Amino acid sequence: MTRTTPPSPVDMGTWFPEVLPYAKTSTRLHPRPAAVGVRESSVGGPVLWPTDEPWPYCAE
C-alpha cells in the first residue's frame, strides 16, 4: 500500500521566499509497530542493543 502526504494548504515559498533555493523533494516514512526479530531491521521499531553493553548517554 502506498501512503502519501497531502499537499500543504499553504505555499511556504510565498511566506519565506529566501528558502526556495533550498527546496528539495523528500521521503516521509510511515513506520508501523511490529514484532521485530533479532536478525531484522529496527527502522521504525525497537533498537536492538546488547544487554551487556551500557546504553549511551550524555551527562550534561
CHARMM-style PDB file with segment names, atoms N, HN, CA, C and O in Angstrom:
ATOM      1  N   MET     1       0.838  -1.180   0.000  1.00  0.00      PROA
ATOM      2  CA  MET     1       0.000   0.000   0.000  1.00  0.00      PROA
ATOM      3  C   MET     1       0.887   1.248   0.000  1.00  0.00      PROA
ATOM      4  O   MET     1       1.788   1.368   0.830  1.00  0.00      PROA
ATOM      5  N   THR     2       0.642   2.146  -0.898  1.00  0.00      PROA
ATOM      6  HN  THR     2      -0.091   2.048  -1.572  1.00  0.00      PROA
ATOM      7  CA  THR     2       1.379   3.402  -0.960  1.00  0.00      PROA
ATOM      8  C   THR     2       0.663   4.451  -0.123  1.00  0.00      PROA
ATOM      9  O   THR     2      -0.549   4.632  -0.244  1.00  0.00      PROA
ATOM     10  N   ARG     3       1.401   5.123   0.706  1.00  0.00      PROA
ATOM     11  HN  ARG     3       2.385   4.975   0.805  1.00  0.00      PROA
ATOM     12  CA  ARG     3       0.827   6.204   1.521  1.00  0.00      PROA
ATOM     13  C   ARG     3       1.462   7.513   1.073  1.00  0.00      PROA
ATOM     14  O   ARG     3       2.673   7.583   0.863  1.00  0.00      PROA
ATOM     15  N   THR     4       0.663   8.520   0.932  1.00  0.00      PROA
ATOM     16  HN  THR     4      -0.320   8.462   1.103  1.00  0.00      PROA
ATOM     17  CA  THR     4       1.184   9.824   0.517  1.00  0.00      PROA
ATOM     18  C   THR     4       0.693  10.904   1.467  1.00  0.00      PROA
ATOM     19  O   THR     4      -0.347  10.764   2.111  1.00  0.00      PROA
ATOM     20  N   THR     5       1.447  11.964   1.539  1.00  0.00      PROA
ATOM     21  HN  THR     5       2.291  12.078   1.015  1.00  0.00      PROA
ATOM     22  CA  THR     5       1.083  13.117   2.352  1.00  0.00      PROA
ATOM     23  C   THR     5       0.395  14.123   1.439  1.00  0.00      PROA
ATOM     24  O   THR     5       0.899  14.422   0.356  1.00  0.00      PROA
ATOM     25  N   PRO     6      -0.749  14.647   1.864  1.00  0.00      PROA
ATOM     26  CA  PRO     6      -1.436  15.622   1.010  1.00  0.00      PROA
ATOM     27  C   PRO     6      -0.612  16.892   0.845  1.00  0.00      PROA
ATOM     28  O   PRO     6       0.222  17.199   1.696  1.00  0.00      PROA
ATOM     29  N   PRO     7      -0.830  17.628  -0.231  1.00  0.00      PROA
ATOM     30  CA  PRO     7      -0.105  18.881  -0.434  1.00  0.00      PROA
ATOM     31  C   PRO     7      -0.368  19.862   0.707  1.00  0.00      PROA
ATOM     32  O   PRO     7      -1.427  19.842   1.335  1.00  0.00      PROA
ATOM     33  N   SER     8       0.608  20.709   0.955  1.00  0.00      PROA
ATOM     34  HN  SER     8       1.468  20.725   0.445  1.00  0.00      PROA
ATOM     35  CA  SER     8       0.461  21.714   2.008  1.00  0.00      PROA
ATOM     36  C   SER     8      -0.647  22.690   1.644  1.00  0.00      PROA
ATOM     37  O   SER     8      -0.752  23.099   0.487  1.00  0.00      PROA
ATOM     38  N   PRO     9      -1.475  23.070   2.612  1.00  0.00      PROA
ATOM     39  CA  PRO     9      -2.546  24.029   2.315  1.00  0.00      PROA
ATOM     40  C   PRO     9      -2.018  25.458   2.116  1.00  0.00      PROA
ATOM     41  O   PRO     9      -2.750  26.344   1.674  1.00  0.00      PROA
ATOM     42  N   VAL    10      -0.740  25.666   2.449  1.00  0.00      PROA
ATOM     43  HN  VAL    10      -0.145  24.946   2.808  1.00  0.00      PROA
ATOM     44  CA  VAL    10      -0.129  26.992   2.335  1.00  0.00      PROA
ATOM     45  C   VAL    10       1.137  26.879   1.495  1.00  0.00      PROA
ATOM     46  O   VAL    10       1.914  25.941   1.673  1.00  0.00      PROA
ATOM     47  N   ASP    11       1.349  27.811   0.593  1.00  0.00      PROA
ATOM     48  HN  ASP    11       0.718  28.573   0.449  1.00  0.00      PROA
ATOM     49  CA  ASP    11       2.587  27.845  -0.191  1.00  0.00      PROA
ATOM     50  C   ASP    11       3.655  28.550   0.634  1.00  0.00      PROA
ATOM     51  O   ASP    11       3.667  29.777   0.726  1.00  0.00      PROA
ATOM     52  N   MET    12       4.557  27.765   1.240  1.00  0.00      PROA
ATOM     53  HN  MET    12       4.547  26.768   1.165  1.00  0.00      PROA
ATOM     54  CA  MET    12       5.567  28.341   2.119  1.00  0.00      PROA
ATOM     55  C   MET    12       6.536  29.253   1.369  1.00  0.00      PROA
ATOM     56  O   MET    12       7.122  30.154   1.969  1.00  0.00      PROA
ATOM     57  N   GLY    13       6.713  29.029   0.062  1.00  0.00      PROA
ATOM     58  HN  GLY    13       6.237  28.297  -0.425  1.00  0.00      PROA
ATOM     59  CA  GLY    13       7.576  29.890  -0.733  1.00  0.00      PROA
ATOM     60  C   GLY    13       7.065  31.325  -0.798  1.00  0.00      PROA
ATOM     61  O   GLY    13       7.844  32.263  -0.975  1.00  0.00      PROA
ATOM     62  N   THR    14       5.763  31.488  -0.656  1.00  0.00      PROA
ATOM     63  HN  THR    14       5.131  30.727  -0.512  1.00  0.00      PROA
ATOM     64  CA  THR    14       5.184  32.836  -0.631  1.00  0.00      PROA
ATOM     65  C   THR    14       5.556  33.549   0.663  1.00  0.00      PROA
ATOM     66  O   THR    14       5.840  34.747   0.662  1.00  0.00      PROA
ATOM     67  N   TRP    15       5.553  32.806   1.763  1.00  0.00      PROA
ATOM     68  HN  TRP    15       5.323  31.833   1.763  1.00  0.00      PROA
ATOM     69  CA  TRP    15       5.849  33.398   3.072  1.00  0.00      PROA
ATOM     70  C   TRP    15       7.348  33.552   3.316  1.00  0.00      PROA
ATOM     71  O   TRP    15       7.783  34.510   3.956  1.00  0.00      PROA
ATOM     72  N   PHE    16       8.140  32.601   2.802  1.00  0.00      PROA
ATOM     73  HN  PHE    16       7.787  31.823   2.283  1.00  0.00      PROA
ATOM     74  CA  PHE    16       9.582  32.614   3.029  1.00  0.00      PROA
ATOM     75  C   PHE    16      10.316  32.404   1.711  1.00  0.00      PROA
ATOM     76  O   PHE    16      10.878  31.331   1.495  1.00  0.00      PROA
ATOM     77  N   PRO    17      10.328  33.390   0.827  1.00  0.00      PROA
ATOM     78  CA  PRO    17      10.940  33.205  -0.492  1.00  0.00      PROA
ATOM     79  C   PRO    17      12.451  32.948  -0.430  1.00  0.00      PROA
ATOM     80  O   PRO    17      13.015  32.391  -1.372  1.00  0.00      PROA
ATOM     81  N   GLU    18      13.106  33.342   0.654  1.00  0.00      PROA
ATOM     82  HN  GLU    18      12.648  33.794   1.418  1.00  0.00      PROA
ATOM     83  CA  GLU    18      14.553  33.148   0.754  1.00  0.00      PROA
ATOM     84  C   GLU    18      14.947  31.671   0.881  1.00  0.00      PROA
ATOM     85  O   GLU    18      16.106  31.327   0.649  1.00  0.00      PROA
ATOM     86  N   VAL    19      14.013  30.801   1.240  1.00  0.00      PROA
ATOM     87  HN  VAL    19      13.072  31.081   1.428  1.00  0.00      PROA
ATOM     88  CA  VAL    19      14.339  29.384   1.372  1.00  0.00      PROA
ATOM     89  C   VAL    19      14.052  28.584   0.099  1.00  0.00      PROA
ATOM     90  O   VAL    19      14.391  27.403   0.036  1.00  0.00      PROA
ATOM     91  N   LEU    20      13.446  29.188  -0.899  1.00  0.00      PROA
ATOM     92  HN  LEU    20      13.170  30.147  -0.848  1.00  0.00      PROA
ATOM     93  CA  LEU    20      13.108  28.477  -2.137  1.00  0.00      PROA
ATOM     94  C   LEU    20      14.308  27.820  -2.825  1.00  0.00      PROA
ATOM     95  O   LEU    20      14.157  26.720  -3.357  1.00  0.00      PROA
ATOM     96  N   PRO    21      15.499  28.447  -2.839  1.00  0.00      PROA
ATOM     97  CA  PRO    21      16.635  27.772  -3.472  1.00  0.00      PROA
ATOM     98  C   PRO    21      17.030  26.461  -2.779  1.00  0.00      PROA
ATOM     99  O   PRO    21      17.724  25.636  -3.374  1.00  0.00      PROA
ATOM    100  N   TYR    22      16.600  26.268  -1.543  1.00  0.00      PROA
ATOM    101  HN  TYR    22      16.037  26.939  -1.060  1.00  0.00      PROA
ATOM    102  CA  TYR    22      16.959  25.063  -0.783  1.00  0.00      PROA
ATOM    103  C   TYR    22      15.872  23.988  -0.818  1.00  0.00      PROA
ATOM    104  O   TYR    22      16.026  22.941  -0.189  1.00  0.00      PROA
ATOM    105  N   ALA    23      14.798  24.225  -1.529  1.00  0.00      PROA
ATOM    106  HN  ALA    23      14.673  25.075  -2.040  1.00  0.00      PROA
ATOM    107  CA  ALA    23      13.686  23.268  -1.579  1.00  0.00      PROA
ATOM    108  C   ALA    23      14.122  21.970  -2.249  1.00  0.00      PROA
ATOM    109  O   ALA    23      14.807  21.987  -3.272  1.00  0.00      PROA
ATOM    110  N   LYS    24      13.720  20.849  -1.665  1.00  0.00      PROA
ATOM    111  HN  LYS    24      13.164  20.835  -0.834  1.00  0.00      PROA
ATOM    112  CA  LYS    24      14.040  19.525  -2.205  1.00  0.00      PROA
ATOM    113  C   LYS    24      12.835  18.612  -1.993  1.00  0.00      PROA
ATOM    114  O   LYS    24      12.011  18.836  -1.106  1.00  0.00      PROA
ATOM    115  N   THR    25      12.756  17.596  -2.815  1.00  0.00      PROA
ATOM    116  HN  THR    25      13.425  17.413  -3.536  1.00  0.00      PROA
ATOM    117  CA  THR    25      11.752  16.566  -2.622  1.00  0.00      PROA
ATOM    118  C   THR    25      12.244  15.644  -1.514  1.00  0.00      PROA
ATOM    119  O   THR    25      13.419  15.280  -1.480  1.00  0.00      PROA
ATOM    120  N   SER    26      11.358  15.273  -0.621  1.00  0.00      PROA
ATOM    121  HN  SER    26      10.403  15.569  -0.649  1.00  0.00      PROA
ATOM    122  CA  SER    26      11.756  14.397   0.485  1.00  0.00      PROA
ATOM    123  C   SER    26      10.846  13.174   0.543  1.00  0.00      PROA
ATOM    124  O   SER    26       9.780  13.134  -0.071  1.00  0.00      PROA
ATOM    125  N   THR    27      11.294  12.197   1.288  1.00  0.00      PROA
ATOM    126  HN  THR    27      12.160  12.230   1.787  1.00  0.00      PROA
ATOM    127  CA  THR    27      10.511  10.988   1.514  1.00  0.00      PROA
ATOM    128  C   THR    27      10.106  10.958   2.970  1.00  0.00      PROA
ATOM    129  O   THR    27      10.952  11.053   3.859  1.00  0.00      PROA
ATOM    130  N   ARG    28       8.834  10.828   3.214  1.00  0.00      PROA
ATOM    131  HN  ARG    28       8.146  10.751   2.492  1.00  0.00      PROA
ATOM    132  CA  ARG    28       8.339  10.754   4.581  1.00  0.00      PROA
ATOM    133  C   ARG    28       8.032   9.295   4.895  1.00  0.00      PROA
ATOM    134  O   ARG    28       7.288   8.639   4.165  1.00  0.00      PROA
ATOM    135  N   LEU    29       8.606   8.795   5.977  1.00  0.00      PROA
ATOM    136  HN  LEU    29       9.210   9.328   6.570  1.00  0.00      PROA
ATOM    137  CA  LEU    29       8.403   7.408   6.355  1.00  0.00      PROA
ATOM    138  C   LEU    29       7.137   7.268   7.190  1.00  0.00      PROA
ATOM    139  O   LEU    29       6.772   8.175   7.938  1.00  0.00      PROA
ATOM    140  N   HSD    30       6.485   6.147   7.058  1.00  0.00      PROA
ATOM    141  HN  HSD    30       6.781   5.410   6.450  1.00  0.00      PROA
ATOM    142  CA  HSD    30       5.276   5.848   7.820  1.00  0.00      PROA
ATOM    143  C   HSD    30       5.516   4.554   8.612  1.00  0.00      PROA
ATOM    144  O   HSD    30       4.979   3.506   8.252  1.00  0.00      PROA
ATOM    145  N   PRO    31       6.322   4.617   9.693  1.00  0.00      PROA
ATOM    146  CA  PRO    31       6.606   3.394  10.441  1.00  0.00      PROA
ATOM    147  C   PRO    31       5.355   2.862  11.137  1.00  0.00      PROA
ATOM    148  O   PRO    31       4.470   3.624  11.526  1.00  0.00      PROA
ATOM    149  N   ARG    32       5.302   1.558  11.283  1.00  0.00      PROA
ATOM    150  HN  ARG    32       6.021   0.939  10.968  1.00  0.00      PROA
ATOM    151  CA  ARG    32       4.194   0.896  11.955  1.00  0.00      PROA
ATOM    152  C   ARG    32       4.768  -0.067  12.996  1.00  0.00      PROA
ATOM    153  O   ARG    32       5.825  -0.658  12.774  1.00  0.00      PROA
ATOM    154  N   PRO    33       4.080  -0.228  14.128  1.00  0.00      PROA
ATOM    155  CA  PRO    33       4.552  -1.178  15.124  1.00  0.00      PROA
ATOM    156  C   PRO    33       4.557  -2.600  14.559  1.00  0.00      PROA
ATOM    157  O   PRO    33       3.683  -2.973  13.776  1.00  0.00      PROA
ATOM    158  N   ALA    34       5.548  -3.381  14.967  1.00  0.00      PROA
ATOM    159  HN  ALA    34       6.258  -3.078  15.604  1.00  0.00      PROA
ATOM    160  CA  ALA    34       5.631  -4.768  14.526  1.00  0.00      PROA
ATOM    161  C   ALA    34       6.505  -5.547  15.496  1.00  0.00      PROA
ATOM    162  O   ALA    34       7.240  -4.965  16.294  1.00  0.00      PROA
ATOM    163  N   ALA    35       6.419  -6.846  15.420  1.00  0.00      PROA
ATOM    164  HN  ALA    35       5.822  -7.319  14.772  1.00  0.00      PROA
ATOM    165  CA  ALA    35       7.285  -7.706  16.223  1.00  0.00      PROA
ATOM    166  C   ALA    35       8.589  -7.883  15.453  1.00  0.00      PROA
ATOM    167  O   ALA    35       8.613  -8.519  14.399  1.00  0.00      PROA
ATOM    168  N   VAL    36       9.674  -7.317  15.982  1.00  0.00      PROA
ATOM    169  HN  VAL    36       9.655  -6.801  16.838  1.00  0.00      PROA
ATOM    170  CA  VAL    36      10.966  -7.351  15.300  1.00  0.00      PROA
ATOM    171  C   VAL    36      11.815  -8.474  15.874  1.00  0.00      PROA
ATOM    172  O   VAL    36      11.977  -8.588  17.089  1.00  0.00      PROA
ATOM    173  N   GLY    37      12.354  -9.298  14.987  1.00  0.00      PROA
ATOM    174  HN  GLY    37      12.222  -9.205  14.000  1.00  0.00      PROA
ATOM    175  CA  GLY    37      13.244 -10.382  15.408  1.00  0.00      PROA
ATOM    176  C   GLY    37      14.675  -9.890  15.529  1.00  0.00      PROA
ATOM    177  O   GLY    37      14.981  -8.758  15.156  1.00  0.00      PROA
ATOM    178  N   VAL    38      15.549 -10.733  16.045  1.00  0.00      PROA
ATOM    179  HN  VAL    38      15.301 -11.654  16.348  1.00  0.00      PROA
ATOM    180  CA  VAL    38      16.950 -10.376  16.277  1.00  0.00      PROA
ATOM    181  C   VAL    38      17.668 -10.050  14.977  1.00  0.00      PROA
ATOM    182  O   VAL    38      18.553  -9.193  14.974  1.00  0.00      PROA
ATOM    183  N   ARG    39      17.324 -10.694  13.884  1.00  0.00      PROA
ATOM    184  HN  ARG    39      16.605 -11.390  13.886  1.00  0.00      PROA
ATOM    185  CA  ARG    39      18.012 -10.506  12.611  1.00  0.00      PROA
ATOM    186  C   ARG    39      17.323  -9.505  11.679  1.00  0.00      PROA
ATOM    187  O   ARG    39      17.741  -9.349  10.532  1.00  0.00      PROA
ATOM    188  N   GLU    40      16.294  -8.837  12.146  1.00  0.00      PROA
ATOM    189  HN  GLU    40      15.955  -8.963  13.078  1.00  0.00      PROA
ATOM    190  CA  GLU    40      15.545  -7.911  11.301  1.00  0.00      PROA
ATOM    191  C   GLU    40      15.949  -6.464  11.559  1.00  0.00      PROA
ATOM    192  O   GLU    40      16.591  -6.151  12.561  1.00  0.00      PROA
ATOM    193  N   SER    41      15.562  -5.596  10.642  1.00  0.00      PROA
ATOM    194  HN  SER    41      15.039  -5.850   9.828  1.00  0.00      PROA
ATOM    195  CA  SER    41      15.840  -4.171  10.763  1.00  0.00      PROA
ATOM    196  C   SER    41      15.070  -3.579  11.933  1.00  0.00      PROA
ATOM    197  O   SER    41      13.987  -4.055  12.274  1.00  0.00      PROA
ATOM    198  N   SER    42      15.622  -2.551  12.543  1.00  0.00      PROA
ATOM    199  HN  SER    42      16.501  -2.164  12.266  1.00  0.00      PROA
ATOM    200  CA  SER    42      14.919  -1.882  13.637  1.00  0.00      PROA
ATOM    201  C   SER    42      14.418  -0.506  13.223  1.00  0.00      PROA
ATOM    202  O   SER    42      14.055   0.295  14.084  1.00  0.00      PROA
ATOM    203  N   VAL    43      14.389  -0.213  11.933  1.00  0.00      PROA
ATOM    204  HN  VAL    43      14.684  -0.864  11.233  1.00  0.00      PROA
ATOM    205  CA  VAL    43      13.891   1.080  11.478  1.00  0.00      PROA
ATOM    206  C   VAL    43      12.408   1.161  11.810  1.00  0.00      PROA
ATOM    207  O   VAL    43      11.619   0.330  11.361  1.00  0.00      PROA
ATOM    208  N   GLY    44      12.034   2.161  12.595  1.00  0.00      PROA
ATOM    209  HN  GLY    44      12.676   2.835  12.960  1.00  0.00      PROA
ATOM    210  CA  GLY    44      10.645   2.322  12.980  1.00  0.00      PROA
ATOM    211  C   GLY    44      10.204   1.377  14.084  1.00  0.00      PROA
ATOM    212  O   GLY    44       9.021   1.341  14.424  1.00  0.00      PROA
ATOM    213  N   GLY    45      11.125   0.615  14.647  1.00  0.00      PROA
ATOM    214  HN  GLY    45      12.085   0.644  14.370  1.00  0.00      PROA
ATOM    215  CA  GLY    45      10.793  -0.324  15.710  1.00  0.00      PROA
ATOM    216  C   GLY    45      11.798  -0.221  16.837  1.00  0.00      PROA
ATOM    217  O   GLY    45      12.528   0.766  16.935  1.00  0.00      PROA
ATOM    218  N   PRO    46      11.841  -1.225  17.680  1.00  0.00      PROA
ATOM    219  CA  PRO    46      12.768  -1.169  18.808  1.00  0.00      PROA
ATOM    220  C   PRO    46      14.223  -1.257  18.359  1.00  0.00      PROA
ATOM    221  O   PRO    46      14.546  -1.945  17.391  1.00  0.00      PROA
ATOM    222  N   VAL    47      15.085  -0.560  19.067  1.00  0.00      PROA
ATOM    223  HN  VAL    47      14.824  -0.001  19.854  1.00  0.00      PROA
ATOM    224  CA  VAL    47      16.511  -0.620  18.783  1.00  0.00      PROA
ATOM    225  C   VAL    47      17.070  -1.848  19.489  1.00  0.00      PROA
ATOM    226  O   VAL    47      16.863  -2.032  20.688  1.00  0.00      PROA
ATOM    227  N   LEU    48      17.770  -2.675  18.747  1.00  0.00      PROA
ATOM    228  HN  LEU    48      17.938  -2.525  17.773  1.00  0.00      PROA
ATOM    229  CA  LEU    48      18.354  -3.871  19.334  1.00  0.00      PROA
ATOM    230  C   LEU    48      19.719  -3.514  19.914  1.00  0.00      PROA
ATOM    231  O   LEU    48      20.633  -3.164  19.168  1.00  0.00      PROA
ATOM    232  N   TRP    49      19.866  -3.597  21.219  1.00  0.00      PROA
ATOM    233  HN  TRP    49      19.123  -3.882  21.825  1.00  0.00      PROA
ATOM    234  CA  TRP    49      21.087  -3.198  21.899  1.00  0.00      PROA
ATOM    235  C   TRP    49      21.570  -4.360  22.765  1.00  0.00      PROA
ATOM    236  O   TRP    49      20.763  -4.986  23.452  1.00  0.00      PROA
ATOM    237  N   PRO    50      22.882  -4.665  22.746  1.00  0.00      PROA
ATOM    238  CA  PRO    50      23.395  -5.777  23.563  1.00  0.00      PROA
ATOM    239  C   PRO    50      23.096  -5.558  25.047  1.00  0.00      PROA
ATOM    240  O   PRO    50      23.302  -4.464  25.573  1.00  0.00      PROA
ATOM    241  N   THR    51      22.613  -6.601  25.713  1.00  0.00      PROA
ATOM    242  HN  THR    51      22.447  -7.490  25.286  1.00  0.00      PROA
ATOM    243  CA  THR    51      22.247  -6.471  27.125  1.00  0.00      PROA
ATOM    244  C   THR    51      23.445  -6.207  28.028  1.00  0.00      PROA
ATOM    245  O   THR    51      23.289  -5.602  29.088  1.00  0.00      PROA
ATOM    246  N   ASP    52      24.643  -6.651  27.629  1.00  0.00      PROA
ATOM    247  HN  ASP    52      24.770  -7.142  26.767  1.00  0.00      PROA
ATOM    248  CA  ASP    52      25.814  -6.442  28.480  1.00  0.00      PROA
ATOM    249  C   ASP    52      26.559  -5.146  28.179  1.00  0.00      PROA
ATOM    250  O   ASP    52      27.619  -4.895  28.753  1.00  0.00      PROA
ATOM    251  N   GLU    53      26.017  -4.323  27.285  1.00  0.00      PROA
ATOM    252  HN  GLU    53      25.156  -4.527  26.819  1.00  0.00      PROA
ATOM    253  CA  GLU    53      26.651  -3.044  26.941  1.00  0.00      PROA
ATOM    254  C   GLU    53      25.772  -1.901  27.441  1.00  0.00      PROA
ATOM    255  O   GLU    53      24.568  -1.895  27.182  1.00  0.00      PROA
ATOM    256  N   PRO    54      26.364  -0.914  28.166  1.00  0.00      PROA
ATOM    257  CA  PRO    54      25.544   0.177  28.699  1.00  0.00      PROA
ATOM    258  C   PRO    54      24.982   1.061  27.586  1.00  0.00      PROA
ATOM    259  O   PRO    54      25.604   1.260  26.543  1.00  0.00      PROA
ATOM    260  N   TRP    55      23.796   1.576  27.846  1.00  0.00      PROA
ATOM    261  HN  TRP    55      23.291   1.415  28.693  1.00  0.00      PROA
ATOM    262  CA  TRP    55      23.144   2.478  26.900  1.00  0.00      PROA
ATOM    263  C   TRP    55      23.888   3.813  26.914  1.00  0.00      PROA
ATOM    264  O   TRP    55      24.169   4.334  27.993  1.00  0.00      PROA
ATOM    265  N   PRO    56      24.221   4.393  25.733  1.00  0.00      PROA
ATOM    266  CA  PRO    56      24.950   5.672  25.732  1.00  0.00      PROA
ATOM    267  C   PRO    56      24.091   6.811  26.287  1.00  0.00      PROA
ATOM    268  O   PRO    56      22.871   6.829  26.118  1.00  0.00      PROA
ATOM    269  N   TYR    57      24.745   7.747  26.941  1.00  0.00      PROA
ATOM    270  HN  TYR    57      25.736   7.733  27.077  1.00  0.00      PROA
ATOM    271  CA  TYR    57      24.033   8.901  27.480  1.00  0.00      PROA
ATOM    272  C   TYR    57      24.992  10.082  27.585  1.00  0.00      PROA
ATOM    273  O   TYR    57      26.210   9.911  27.528  1.00  0.00      PROA
ATOM    274  N   CYS    58      24.441  11.265  27.737  1.00  0.00      PROA
ATOM    275  HN  CYS    58      23.452  11.404  27.783  1.00  0.00      PROA
ATOM    276  CA  CYS    58      25.223  12.490  27.920  1.00  0.00      PROA
ATOM    277  C   CYS    58      24.982  12.991  29.332  1.00  0.00      PROA
ATOM    278  O   CYS    58      23.838  13.217  29.726  1.00  0.00      PROA
ATOM    279  N   ALA    59      26.047  13.164  30.091  1.00  0.00      PROA
ATOM    280  HN  ALA    59      26.976  12.981  29.771  1.00  0.00      PROA
ATOM    281  CA  ALA    59      25.923  13.586  31.491  1.00  0.00      PROA
ATOM    282  C   ALA    59      25.600  15.073  31.633  1.00  0.00      PROA
ATOM    283  O   ALA    59      25.235  15.527  32.718  1.00  0.00      PROA
ATOM    284  N   GLU    60      25.730  15.826  30.553  1.00  0.00      PROA
ATOM    285  HN  GLU    60      26.026  15.457  29.672  1.00  0.00      PROA
ATOM    286  CA  GLU    60      25.472  17.271  30.655  1.00  0.00      PROA
ATOM    287  C   GLU    60      24.039  17.600  30.394  1.00  0.00      PROA
ATOM    288  OT1 GLU    60      23.655  18.769  30.440  1.00  0.00      PROA
TER     289      GLU     60
END
